[in-house]
């Protein structure tokens, strides 16, 4: 346990208990300025039981220590310090000062409305919150569940403690009418950040300071996530929210569910990222290298973009994973398995060199419904072998950037299941997998177009 000591009324010492020694030291440094003003008589300190409003101070400046619970309303511009020692909730509105210092001890659930140009707030192991209406607020939290609302034009910085939870943005009940200002959250290990919808496009910036951070978007909430070297979990709103996130991969590994926005996996590999069911709402990019664990990217709706990057990956956009239409697959220079939507409408772009990829568009030729053609593009590959299954000549199309030759092997000429080979001058080879081994050619010159 770490304590902060404050000079109360008549010079008596009041102890405010925090959990984090680092937070206590920083808070004590700020409180020492208040103690000096109290000692010299410049600041008048009030002890407040929570009953009624704070009294108007006689001195030029004032502070208040809440020993009970209650609502103090607006405190007036003379109050530049608030401390809470009592167990339970206190609600106070700060004045329009240059700087206001706020320290709420463990189990003191303080709700503070900031109107000062520079508010410094420490919340112990408790459940409290800050509404920032003016200027900026710097907030330090520990355990418990805390919230932050920031008015448009205001700026907030939050250091979220280990295992803590922070709700940011337009809280439930505001009907999306609250305009967010800029907010940055530095999230410690095993913490949770809930980003709620807001009526503006200003997102919350979240910097990961440890592993196991959960970021969840609600409604129209939006976030920009910098994971650094840490692992994370990012969850969109499964109930049809419009919020979006940008996740910059870093060097860890990430789990994404119901993702809308841009998500780049960490270079450690083993990323598992699932898009939202909202059509065209997500771009998922694998972050693994050829030497790290393969990534899994799955489209939960049609029109998503699944990018294998430069590493090993499995890309899936089938009905089994919730997809309702085709998506776009970007294939790099490693081992990639790509399964497109069953009824077609997929686009496969192959780039890089010396790759070994398997395309499986997964089309069920007996499925009911209208089938759409798949489009295949070779974007200047210089080597490697790609296996394509379920290519339907006359429906699917292939565009290449180099001269090509098509070789057909009759059933009597080969023991392999591939009956047609497309060879590009650059060295790339596409083998068309004949699942029935019937010796029927799978692709014709009329299906291939050279561009450029």
Buried (B, 14 or more C-beta within 10 A) or exposed (E): EBBBBBBBBEEEEBEBBBBBEEBBEBBBEBBBBBBEBBEEEEBBBBBBEBEEBBEEBEEEBBBBBBBBBBBBEBBBBBBBBBBBBBEBBBBBBBBBBEBBBBBBBBBBBBBBBBBBBBBBBBBBBBBBBBBBBBBBBBBBBBBBBBBBBBBBBBBBBBBBBBBBBBBBBBBEEBEBEBBBBBBBBBBBBBBBBBBBBBBEEBBBBBBBBBBBBBBBBBBBBBBBBBBBEBBBBBBBBEEEBBBBBBBBBBEBBBBBBBBBBBBBBBBBBBBBBBBBBBBBBBBBBBBBBBEBBBBBBBBBBBBBBBBBBBBBBBBBBBBEBBBBBBBBBBBBBBBBBBBBBBBBBBBBBBBBBEBBBBBBBBBEEEEEEEBBBBBBBBBBBBBBBBBBBBBBBEEBBBBBBBEBEBEBBEEEEEEEBBBBBBBBEBBBBBBBBBEEBEBEBBBEEEBBEEEE
